[in-house]
Structures are given as C-alpha cells and as structure tokens.
Amino acid sequence: MWAASCLASCCAACACDACRTVVSGISRRSARIAYCGLFALSLFVSWILREVAAPLMENLPWINHFHKTPNREWFETDAVLRVSLGNFLFFTILSFLMIGVKNQRDPRDGLHHGGWMMKIICWFILVILMFFVPNEIISFYETISKFGSGLFLLVQVVLLLDFVHGWNDKWVGYDEQFWYVALLVVSLVCYLATFGFSGLLFHWFTPSGYDCGLNTFFIVMTLILVILFAIVALHPAVGGSILPASVISLYCMYICYSGLASEPRDYECNGLHKHAKAISTGTVTVGLLTTILSVVYSAVRAGSSTTLLSPPSSPRAGGGKPLLPLDKADEREEEKENRPVTYSYAFFHIIFSLASMYSAMLLTGWSTSVGESGKLVDVGWPSVWVRILTGWVTAALYMWSLLAPILFPDREF
C-alpha cells in the first residue's frame, strides 16, 4: 500500500514537473501556436464529453429538471455547448484585457505571452463552472453562437483572400515559365472541381418530381458568381489573376453545398437525408479541419504580418534621443521594451472566441439543444441562410478586392 502511494506521488510529481517544463518552454515566438494548442484541446474535450458525459449529466438536477428526461442527443449537445461557452469566455476575457496594447513595455504583453500555467488553470475552471450554469444561459449562448459562427465564416473568407492573393503574388514573383504553368494547372483543376461539384449539387438537391426552385436558385446563383469572378479577374483594366478567382469559386461552391446540406432532413429536396449520418460526419470533420487550419493560419500570419490583424499605427515610443546618457546595454534594453507590437492581441483572441462558437455549431449540427421539451431540433433554415449569405458575402469581398484599386486609385489596398 505504501509502495503504491509512493509510486503515485512520484508519478504526480513527474507529471507536474513535465507540465512546468512545457509551460516554461513556451517562448514569445511559440505563444501563438500554444493558443492554437489550447483551442485544439477544447475541441478534443468537447468531442470526448459529447460521447461520454450524457449519463452523468442525466443525474444533475440543475440540468435535467424536465418532466420527461430528454434523449441522449440532447445531453451530448448540451455538453458541447457548455465546453464551448467556457472556451468562449476565456478568449473573450483575454481579448478585453488586451485592448489598447501597443508596445512590449505594456505589462499586458507579458500576460499575452506568458503565465501559461495560470491561464490553463483559469481555462479549466471556466469550463468546469459552465456545467453549473442554468439551461437558459446555455440556450442564449447557442442562439448568439449562430451569429458568431457567421462572423467566423467571414474571418475565414478574409484569411482565404489573404492567402490566395499571397500565393498568387509569390508564384508570379518567381517570373519563370514553370510557375506560370503551375498557376494555370492549379486554376484549371479548381475550375473543373467547381463545375463538377455543381453537377453533383443539381443531382443531390434538385430531385425530379419535386418543386426545388429555391435550391436551383442557390446553385445557379453560385455558378453566375463563378463566371463573373473569371470575367472581372481577366479584364485588362483589373489586371487580376485566374488563380485567386478559381480558388474563391471552389470555396463558394463548397459553401453552397454546406448550406444545402443543412436543410431539414425531412425536406423533399434534400437528397442526402438517406445518408444523413455519413454526410454529417464528413461535414463535421471537414469543418473542424478548416476551423483549425484557419485558426493556425491566423495565429502564424498575425505574428509575421504588418497589415493583417495589426493595430493602428503609432509612433515608436522612445524614438528620439534619450535626455540622459545611457550605456549600450541599457539602451538596448529600453529599445527592446519600447518595441511596438506587430499585431492586435485583442483581435487575435476574438478570432478564437468566434472559432469556439463555430466549432460548437459544427459538433452539434447547428442544433437547438435546450428547450422545455428537451427535444433535439436538427439542422434547419437559419443554418442554411447563414451559410448561403456567407457565400454571397465572400463573393462581394472578392469583387471588392478586385475593383477597389480601380474605384479608389489614390488609396493603397
């Protein structure tokens, strides 16, 4: 007994030492990736609790206070939303704390890059506390999560536009025939995938014998936008490239599919209802991977960009000559402390907050989980319109990126 207790104590001590080593090893440059790791941990916890937490939550009277016990799916969805709310509060609090940080001398700069043991403990406590809040708060959070998820989809669009334009500029900058051919090949593949995908959408979501005019409108509208992208991008006055147009076209077609797949399962024009489980699993997997990649890309991009996620420009503190003579070591230390931050910490954390909402919607199927009846309402028309409108806003932002330099030649874009 004594040996077992001693062994357990040694294991706990080693685990604590390992955690402290990992936390202390998070440098200033790797802090952005550490936040991504914490976000990925929240997704993993949500996934696990969705599978195993239902039996426990059925016995919690402040959660299960209905006249009739809800089905298992209700508790699975509720567990995901509670973890998501804790994660959302954690990053939102950090975002508010980071408002106005402009240089590295600000004490909050140290909070953003350090204090990881304290932040992990606070995150854990917030997630645990969310399992003690009333169902009404979770219901309200789920409602606003639908709108927050739409905002995150817009963030994905901005990141995608930044990525494809940077990708195109890099390959064009090589100024070699091989890279021009590569641009053409990738563009053709994207267009073939786009039009092939549209054919599948017509097959799945406009079955014969039913009046599916709305679905037809969504698909045709997306095809019109795809053709418009190519025409505007290749116009001599615009001087655009076909690669960004093809990638955005494929993304818009995917968003159209995502919206149509969110239609109610009993809707006669939703041809995927017979394969609802397999399709839902695939959609969730792709959506989560896209979310993680977007968050990771935003974290890495924010750390190296002077424009994306950057705070308002301000003069460098301490840029003039010092009033009193300083030795070289003190001068270097002062210059290091007065160095301005390279991106907005507040907006950086807002991305994670919105991503928490979006990942919860993906894991729950955009469901309404909390109600007096405890009945799980599957995906529906609000989710459809959120995604369809996101696709249209994507098209508008891309067109603006092409036309803005022409409409406002005196401004830098």
C-alpha positions as CSV (number, residue, x, y, z in Angstrom):
1,M,0.0,0.0,0.0
2,W,2.8,2.3,1.0
3,A,4.7,1.5,-2.2
4,A,1.7,2.2,-4.3
5,S,1.1,5.5,-2.6
6,C,4.8,6.4,-3.1
7,L,4.7,5.4,-6.7
8,A,1.5,7.5,-7.3
9,S,3.2,10.5,-5.6
10,C,6.3,10.1,-7.8
11,C,4.2,9.9,-10.9
12,A,2.2,13.1,-9.9
13,A,5.4,14.9,-9.2
14,C,6.9,13.9,-12.5
15,A,3.7,15.0,-14.3
16,C,3.8,18.4,-12.6
17,D,7.4,18.8,-13.5
18,A,6.7,17.9,-17.1
19,C,3.8,20.4,-17.2
20,R,6.0,23.1,-15.7
21,T,8.8,22.3,-18.2
22,V,6.4,22.5,-21.2
23,V,4.8,25.7,-19.9
24,S,8.1,27.4,-19.2
25,G,9.4,26.3,-22.6
26,I,6.7,28.3,-24.4
27,S,8.7,31.2,-25.8
28,R,7.4,34.5,-27.1
29,R,7.5,33.2,-30.7
30,S,5.7,30.0,-29.9
31,A,2.9,31.6,-27.8
32,R,0.7,31.9,-30.8
33,I,0.9,28.1,-31.5
34,A,0.3,27.5,-27.8
35,Y,-3.0,29.2,-28.0
36,C,-3.8,27.1,-31.1
37,G,-2.9,24.0,-29.0
38,L,-5.3,25.2,-26.2
39,F,-8.0,25.7,-28.7
40,A,-7.4,22.2,-30.2
41,L,-7.6,20.8,-26.6
42,S,-11.0,22.4,-26.2
43,L,-12.2,20.7,-29.4
44,F,-10.9,17.3,-28.1
45,V,-12.6,17.8,-24.7
46,S,-15.8,18.7,-26.4
47,W,-15.6,15.6,-28.7
48,I,-14.9,13.3,-25.7
49,L,-17.7,14.8,-23.5
50,R,-20.2,14.5,-26.3
51,E,-19.6,10.8,-26.3
52,V,-19.3,10.0,-22.5
53,A,-20.9,12.8,-20.5
54,A,-24.6,12.1,-21.2
55,P,-25.1,9.5,-18.4
56,L,-23.6,11.8,-15.8
57,M,-25.5,14.9,-16.9
58,E,-28.8,13.0,-16.7
59,N,-28.2,12.8,-12.9
60,L,-27.6,16.6,-12.4
61,P,-30.9,18.1,-11.2
62,W,-30.0,21.7,-12.3
63,I,-29.6,20.4,-15.9
64,N,-32.2,17.6,-16.1
65,H,-35.2,19.3,-14.5
66,F,-37.7,18.4,-17.2
67,H,-40.9,16.4,-16.6
68,K,-39.6,13.9,-19.1
69,T,-35.9,13.1,-19.4
70,P,-34.6,14.2,-22.8
71,N,-33.0,11.8,-25.2
72,R,-29.3,11.1,-25.2
73,E,-28.6,13.5,-28.1
74,W,-29.9,16.4,-26.0
75,F,-27.2,15.8,-23.3
76,E,-24.5,15.3,-25.9
77,T,-25.3,18.7,-27.5
78,D,-25.6,20.4,-24.1
79,A,-22.1,19.1,-23.0
80,V,-20.5,20.5,-26.2
81,L,-22.2,23.9,-25.7
82,R,-21.0,24.2,-22.1
83,V,-17.4,23.5,-23.0
84,S,-17.7,25.9,-25.9
85,L,-19.1,28.6,-23.6
86,G,-16.1,28.2,-21.2
87,N,-13.7,28.4,-24.1
88,F,-15.5,31.5,-25.5
89,L,-15.4,33.3,-22.1
90,F,-11.7,32.5,-21.7
91,F,-10.7,34.1,-25.0
92,T,-13.2,36.9,-24.8
93,I,-11.8,37.9,-21.3
94,L,-8.3,37.8,-22.8
95,S,-9.5,40.0,-25.7
96,F,-10.9,42.7,-23.4
97,L,-7.7,42.6,-21.3
98,M,-5.6,43.2,-24.4
99,I,-7.4,46.2,-25.7
100,G,-5.0,49.1,-26.3
101,V,-1.7,47.2,-26.1
102,K,0.6,49.0,-28.4
103,N,4.2,48.2,-27.3
104,Q,6.0,45.5,-25.4
105,R,6.6,47.7,-22.3
106,D,2.9,47.2,-21.5
107,P,2.5,44.7,-18.6
108,R,-0.3,43.0,-20.5
109,D,2.2,42.0,-23.2
110,G,3.7,39.6,-20.6
111,L,0.2,38.3,-19.9
112,H,-0.4,37.6,-23.6
113,H,2.9,35.7,-24.0
114,G,3.4,34.2,-20.5
115,G,1.7,33.0,-17.4
116,W,0.7,29.8,-19.1
117,M,0.1,27.7,-16.0
118,M,-2.2,30.3,-14.6
119,K,-4.1,30.6,-17.9
120,I,-4.5,26.8,-18.3
121,I,-5.9,26.6,-14.8
122,C,-8.3,29.5,-15.4
123,W,-9.4,27.9,-18.7
124,F,-10.1,24.6,-16.8
125,I,-12.0,26.3,-14.1
126,L,-14.2,28.2,-16.6
127,V,-15.0,25.0,-18.4
128,I,-16.0,23.3,-15.2
129,L,-18.1,26.2,-14.0
130,M,-20.2,26.1,-17.2
131,F,-21.6,22.8,-16.1
132,F,-23.2,24.6,-13.1
133,V,-25.0,27.4,-15.0
134,P,-28.7,27.2,-15.8
135,N,-30.0,25.8,-19.1
136,E,-31.4,29.2,-20.1
137,I,-27.9,30.7,-20.3
138,I,-26.8,27.8,-22.5
139,S,-29.8,28.3,-24.7
140,F,-29.0,32.0,-25.0
141,Y,-25.4,31.3,-25.8
142,E,-26.4,28.8,-28.5
143,T,-28.6,31.5,-30.1
144,I,-25.8,34.0,-30.3
145,S,-23.4,31.3,-31.4
146,K,-25.2,31.1,-34.7
147,F,-24.4,34.7,-35.4
148,G,-20.9,34.4,-34.1
149,S,-20.3,31.4,-36.3
150,G,-21.4,33.6,-39.3
151,L,-18.8,36.2,-38.3
152,F,-16.1,33.5,-38.1
153,L,-17.0,32.3,-41.5
154,L,-16.3,35.9,-42.7
155,V,-13.0,35.8,-40.9
156,Q,-12.3,32.6,-42.8
157,V,-13.1,34.5,-46.0
158,V,-10.7,37.3,-45.2
159,L,-7.9,34.8,-44.4
160,L,-8.7,32.9,-47.6
161,L,-8.4,36.1,-49.7
162,D,-5.2,37.0,-48.0
163,F,-3.8,33.5,-48.6
164,V,-4.7,33.2,-52.3
165,H,-3.5,36.7,-53.1
166,G,-0.2,36.0,-51.3
167,W,0.0,32.6,-53.0
168,N,-0.5,34.2,-56.5
169,D,1.9,37.0,-55.8
170,K,4.6,34.6,-54.7
171,W,4.4,32.4,-57.8
172,V,4.2,35.3,-60.2
173,G,7.2,36.9,-58.4
174,Y,9.4,34.0,-59.5
175,D,8.9,35.2,-63.1
176,E,9.6,31.8,-64.6
177,Q,7.6,29.8,-67.1
178,F,7.3,26.8,-64.8
179,W,5.5,28.8,-62.2
180,Y,3.2,30.3,-64.7
181,V,2.3,26.8,-66.0
182,A,1.7,25.7,-62.4
183,L,-0.7,28.7,-61.9
184,L,-2.6,27.6,-65.0
185,V,-2.8,24.0,-63.9
186,V,-4.0,24.7,-60.4
187,S,-6.6,27.1,-61.7
188,L,-7.9,24.6,-64.2
189,V,-8.1,21.9,-61.5
190,C,-10.1,24.3,-59.3
191,Y,-12.5,25.2,-62.1
192,L,-13.0,21.5,-63.1
193,A,-13.7,20.7,-59.4
194,T,-16.1,23.7,-59.2
195,F,-18.2,22.7,-62.2
196,G,-18.1,19.0,-61.3
197,F,-19.3,19.9,-57.8
198,S,-22.1,22.0,-59.2
199,G,-23.3,18.9,-61.2
200,L,-23.4,16.9,-58.0
201,L,-25.4,19.6,-56.3
202,F,-28.0,19.6,-59.0
203,H,-28.2,15.8,-58.7
204,W,-28.5,15.7,-54.9
205,F,-30.6,18.8,-54.2
206,T,-32.9,19.1,-57.2
207,P,-34.5,15.7,-57.5
208,S,-37.0,15.2,-60.2
209,G,-40.7,15.2,-59.3
210,Y,-40.3,18.0,-56.6
211,D,-40.5,21.7,-56.7
212,C,-36.9,22.7,-55.7
213,G,-36.8,26.2,-57.2
214,L,-35.0,27.6,-54.1
215,N,-32.2,25.0,-54.3
216,T,-31.9,25.6,-58.1
217,F,-31.6,29.4,-57.4
218,F,-28.8,28.9,-54.9
219,I,-26.8,26.7,-57.2
220,V,-27.4,28.8,-60.4
221,M,-26.6,32.0,-58.4
222,T,-23.3,30.5,-57.3
223,L,-22.4,29.5,-60.9
224,I,-23.2,33.0,-62.1
225,L,-20.8,34.4,-59.5
226,V,-18.1,31.9,-60.6
227,I,-18.4,33.1,-64.2
228,L,-18.4,36.7,-63.0
229,F,-15.2,36.2,-61.0
230,A,-13.3,35.0,-64.1
231,I,-14.6,37.8,-66.3
232,V,-13.7,40.5,-63.8
233,A,-10.3,39.0,-62.9
234,L,-9.2,38.7,-66.5
235,H,-10.4,42.1,-67.6
236,P,-7.5,44.3,-68.8
237,A,-8.4,47.2,-66.5
238,V,-8.4,45.0,-63.4
239,G,-5.1,43.1,-64.1
240,G,-6.1,40.3,-61.8
241,S,-5.1,36.6,-61.9
242,I,-7.1,33.5,-62.6
243,L,-5.7,31.6,-59.6
244,P,-7.5,33.6,-56.8
245,A,-10.7,33.6,-58.9
246,S,-10.6,29.8,-59.3
247,V,-9.9,29.1,-55.6
248,I,-12.6,31.5,-54.4
249,S,-15.0,29.9,-56.9
250,L,-14.4,26.4,-55.5
251,Y,-14.8,27.8,-51.9
252,C,-18.1,29.5,-52.8
253,M,-19.4,26.2,-54.3
254,Y,-18.4,24.3,-51.1
255,I,-20.2,26.9,-49.0
256,C,-23.3,26.4,-51.3
257,Y,-23.1,22.7,-50.7
258,S,-22.7,23.2,-46.9
259,G,-25.8,25.4,-46.9
260,L,-27.9,22.9,-48.9
261,A,-26.8,20.0,-46.7
262,S,-28.1,21.9,-43.7
263,E,-31.6,21.8,-44.9
264,P,-34.1,19.8,-42.7
265,R,-33.8,16.1,-43.2
266,D,-37.5,15.8,-44.0
267,Y,-37.3,18.4,-46.8
268,E,-38.0,16.6,-50.0
269,C,-35.3,18.5,-51.9
270,N,-32.6,17.4,-49.6
271,G,-31.4,14.3,-51.4
272,L,-28.8,13.5,-48.7
273,H,-31.4,12.6,-46.0
274,K,-30.9,8.9,-46.6
275,H,-27.2,9.3,-45.8
276,A,-27.6,11.9,-43.1
277,K,-25.3,10.3,-40.6
278,A,-22.4,9.7,-43.0
279,I,-22.8,13.2,-44.6
280,S,-23.0,14.9,-41.2
281,T,-19.8,13.1,-40.0
282,G,-17.9,14.1,-43.2
283,T,-19.2,17.7,-42.9
284,V,-18.2,18.0,-39.3
285,T,-14.7,16.6,-40.0
286,V,-14.1,18.9,-42.9
287,G,-15.5,21.8,-41.0
288,L,-13.3,21.2,-37.9
289,L,-10.2,20.7,-40.0
290,T,-11.0,24.0,-41.8
291,T,-11.5,25.7,-38.5
292,I,-8.3,24.5,-37.0
293,L,-6.4,25.5,-40.2
294,S,-8.0,28.9,-40.2
295,V,-7.1,29.5,-36.5
296,V,-3.5,28.2,-37.0
297,Y,-3.0,30.3,-40.1
298,S,-4.4,33.4,-38.4
299,A,-2.0,32.8,-35.5
300,V,1.1,32.4,-37.6
301,R,0.1,35.1,-40.1
302,A,-0.6,37.6,-37.3
303,G,2.9,37.1,-35.9
304,S,4.6,37.9,-39.2
305,S,2.3,40.5,-40.8
306,T,2.4,44.2,-40.5
307,T,-1.1,44.7,-42.0
308,L,-3.3,41.7,-41.2
309,L,-4.6,41.8,-37.6
310,S,-2.2,44.8,-37.0
311,P,-3.1,47.5,-34.5
312,P,-3.5,51.2,-35.5
313,S,-0.1,52.6,-36.4
314,S,1.6,54.7,-33.7
315,P,4.9,56.4,-33.5
316,R,7.6,54.2,-31.9
317,A,8.0,55.0,-28.3
318,G,11.3,56.3,-27.3
319,G,12.3,57.0,-30.9
320,G,14.1,60.2,-30.1
321,K,17.4,60.6,-28.4
322,P,17.5,60.0,-24.6
323,L,17.6,63.0,-22.3
324,L,20.3,61.4,-20.2
325,P,23.2,59.4,-21.4
326,L,22.7,55.6,-21.2
327,D,25.2,52.8,-21.6
328,K,24.7,50.4,-24.6
329,A,23.2,47.6,-22.5
330,D,20.5,49.9,-21.0
331,E,19.9,51.5,-24.4
332,R,19.3,48.1,-26.0
333,E,17.0,47.1,-23.1
334,E,15.0,50.3,-23.5
335,E,14.7,49.8,-27.2
336,K,13.5,46.2,-26.7
337,E,10.9,47.3,-24.2
338,N,9.6,50.1,-26.4
339,R,9.3,47.9,-29.4
340,P,5.7,48.2,-30.8
341,V,3.6,45.0,-31.0
342,T,3.2,43.6,-34.5
343,Y,-0.5,42.7,-34.4
344,S,-3.6,43.3,-32.4
345,Y,-3.7,41.0,-29.4
346,A,-7.4,41.8,-28.8
347,F,-8.5,40.9,-32.3
348,F,-6.2,37.8,-32.2
349,H,-8.2,36.5,-29.2
350,I,-11.6,37.5,-30.8
351,I,-10.8,35.0,-33.6
352,F,-10.5,32.2,-31.1
353,S,-13.8,33.3,-29.4
354,L,-15.6,33.2,-32.7
355,A,-14.0,29.9,-33.6
356,S,-15.3,28.4,-30.3
357,M,-18.8,29.3,-31.4
358,Y,-18.3,27.9,-34.8
359,S,-16.8,24.6,-33.7
360,A,-19.7,24.2,-31.2
361,M,-22.2,24.6,-34.1
362,L,-20.3,22.0,-36.1
363,L,-20.1,19.5,-33.3
364,T,-23.8,19.9,-32.6
365,G,-25.1,20.0,-36.2
366,W,-26.2,23.6,-35.7
367,S,-28.9,22.2,-33.4
368,T,-31.2,23.8,-30.9
369,S,-30.4,21.8,-27.8
370,V,-32.2,23.4,-24.9
371,G,-35.9,23.8,-24.6
372,E,-38.8,23.0,-22.3
373,S,-39.5,19.7,-24.1
374,G,-35.8,18.8,-24.2
375,K,-36.3,17.8,-27.9
376,L,-33.4,18.0,-30.2
377,V,-34.1,20.1,-33.3
378,D,-31.9,19.1,-36.2
379,V,-30.3,21.5,-38.7
380,G,-32.8,23.9,-40.3
381,W,-33.3,27.0,-42.3
382,P,-31.4,29.5,-40.2
383,S,-28.3,27.5,-40.7
384,V,-29.0,27.3,-44.4
385,W,-29.3,31.1,-44.8
386,V,-26.2,31.8,-42.6
387,R,-24.0,29.7,-44.9
388,I,-25.6,30.9,-48.2
389,L,-25.3,34.5,-47.1
390,T,-21.7,33.8,-46.2
391,G,-21.0,32.6,-49.7
392,W,-22.5,35.8,-51.2
393,V,-20.5,38.0,-48.8
394,T,-17.4,36.0,-49.9
395,A,-18.2,36.9,-53.5
396,A,-18.8,40.6,-52.6
397,L,-15.4,40.8,-50.7
398,Y,-13.5,39.2,-53.5
399,M,-15.1,41.5,-56.1
400,W,-14.3,44.4,-53.8
401,S,-10.6,43.3,-53.7
402,L,-10.5,43.5,-57.5
403,L,-12.5,46.7,-58.1
404,A,-11.4,48.8,-55.1
405,P,-7.9,49.7,-56.6
406,I,-9.7,51.0,-59.7
407,L,-12.5,52.8,-57.9
408,F,-10.1,54.5,-55.5
409,P,-6.7,54.8,-57.2
410,D,-5.3,57.2,-54.7
411,R,-5.7,54.7,-51.8
412,E,-3.5,51.8,-51.0
413,F,-5.1,48.3,-50.8
